[in-house]
Amino acid sequence: MNDRRAEFRALHRGDRPLLLPNAWDHASAAALAARGHPAVGTTSLGVAAAAGLPDGVAATAAETLALARRLTRLPVLLTVDVEGGFSDDAADVAGYVAELAGLGVVGINLEDGRADGTLADVDATAEKIAAIKAVLPDLFVNARTDAWWLGVDDPLPQTLARAQVYRAAGADGIFVPGTVHLATLRVLAERLDVPLNVLFQPGGPGLDELGRAGAARVSTGSLLFRAALGAALATADAVRTGGPTTPAGLPSYAEVQGLVPTGSD
């Protein structure tokens, strides 16, 4: 097994859940790596919005690949959100993920939510997972199922049924965004034989609580990107109105410049 992929896999078996912060560009990923995070993910919303494109409609395959090419130069393990794989063809999805892996990406996040607000066919998603694992058996495939995220009726049995199919296809983890209900997470963790990934929700349970409920990985999703955007808007408003304009923890010019290695493109 590739050493970096094995290292990433081991992070899901620690005493606390792996906190996976999600970056949207080189600066955000480099800053997170500099803060000591051993692994960083990408956020499809942040990547899409930064490029002026919509999220979740398979519009950012090129942008995601280009970003991965930059981020894999950083001293951090990288997992990439590929939405639904940017294709309905399982072979094409596997080929795209192989390009990412060739750059040094150690994992991907593959979702079954569709842009029209429905869940993709479970067998079609499983076929994509199986195609990826056939060529990249040690790449960490995190299968995201969006039953809660999309508000479907009776999401628990749907989630468990889909997770079982994805696991049989080779998924290494199951991501269930949209619920942090601790009793529900316990049921999921007990029924799944792979690491459970949950999405952090502001005002919800903290990292340790989520870990005690069975979460092995906690992602921030688009939260950091939206927080940065919100801080930018608040600062611009403060300049306009004469209010305080120095947010806590504001990096200096030199600190941001230091995130970019000399001679990088």
Secondary structure as UniProt FT lines:
FT   HELIX           3..10
FT   HELIX           11..13
FT   STRAND          18..20
FT   STRAND          22..23
FT   HELIX           26..34
FT   TURN            35..36
FT   STRAND          39..42
FT   HELIX           44..50
FT   TURN            51..52
FT   HELIX           61..71
FT   TURN            72..73
FT   STRAND          77..81
FT   TURN            83..84
FT   HELIX           90..103
FT   STRAND          107..111
FT   TURN            115..116
FT   HELIX           122..135
FT   TURN            137..138
FT   STRAND          140..144
FT   TURN            147..151
FT   HELIX           155..169
FT   STRAND          173..175
FT   TURN            177..178
FT   HELIX           182..191
FT   STRAND          196..199
FT   TURN            202..203
FT   HELIX           207..212
FT   TURN            213..214
FT   STRAND          215..219
FT   TURN            221..222
FT   HELIX           223..241
FT   TURN            248..249
FT   HELIX           253..257
FT   TURN            258..259
FT   TURN            262..263
//
